[in-house]
Amino acid sequence: MNAPESALSRLALAAAARGLRTLLPGQALSLAVARPGELVVERGTAWVTFDVPARGRPGAPLGDLVLAAGARLPLARGQRLVIEPIARAGAAPQPLVFGWRPP
């Protein structure tokens, strides 16, 4: 195993121990929010696409958002979204590490 793989493995293990998920460049994850909470971007930059607003919240976001490390996105039950890592302008693609926090 070369050095970058070792570093990524250590990061992935540390993230998993804290209840975080990691998406590599080129991966995407569809989420259907079952209970209210907050999506927290720990590392990397996320591209979030909503397909329907939250039930009972007609003003909830639709479309695309870009969230940098440290961003928190409150989500309501019933929202559906896709999250994937994107590269910042001029930067190499990086893994996206994010977590979920209950309200």
N, C-alpha and C positions, 0 to 999 in steps of 0.2 A: 504494500500500500504506500502510495507516495504522500508527501506532506499535505497537499490540499485536501485529499480524501480523509486523512487522519484528523485534520482540523475540523472538517465538516462533520465527521462522525462524532467528535467530542461535542460540537455545538448541538447537533441533533439529539444526542443523549441528554445533554443538560436541559434542552428545551422540553423534551418529553417528560423529564422528571418534574418540571414546573407546570405541566399540563398545557404546554404550548404545541402548536402544529407548525410544521415546516412545509412550504411549497417551493419546489425548485423552479428555476426559469423554464417556461414552457408548460408547466402544470397549471391546472385551474381546479377549483372546487365549488360545487353548487351547494348552497345552504338554504334550508327552509327553517326559519326561526320558530321553534316550538314554545319557547318561554322568553320573556323580555330579558335583556342584558346588554352588554357592551362588548363590541369587538375592539380589541386593543392590538395595535401594530407594535411589536417589540423591535423588529429589525427589518430593514428593507423598505420597499415602497409597494403599496398594494393598489391595484386597479379593481374597484368594486363596481359592479353593474347590477342595478335593481331592475326587476321585471314587473313588480306590482307594489303599490304602496301598502303599508301596514293596514290591517283591518281597523276601521274606526279612526284612522288618521289620514284623511284625504290629502293633507299637506305633506305627507312623508315623501322622502326623496324618490325620484324615478330617474333612470338613466345612469350616468357614470360619475364616479368620484375617484380622486386620487388621494391616497392617504400615506403620509410619510411616517417614519418611525416615531413613536410617541403619540400618534393620533389615537383618539378614542371615538368610536361611532356607536351611539345608542341605537339599539334595534328593538322593535316591538314584535310581539307574537304575530305570525302570519306573513311577515315580510319574506321575500325570496330574493336571493342574490347570488352572484358568482364573484369569487375573489381569485385574483391571480397576481403573481409578482410582475412588476415592470421595472425597466431600467430608467434611472433619471437621465436627463439629457447629457450626453457625453460620457456616461459611466457604463461600466460593464454590468451585465445582468447579475443580480444577487439573489440568493434565496430570500423568501419572505417568511418571517417567523411571527405568528400572531396567536392570541389567546382569547378566551371568552370569560367575561366576569358577570356574575349575576348582579341584579340591581342592588 
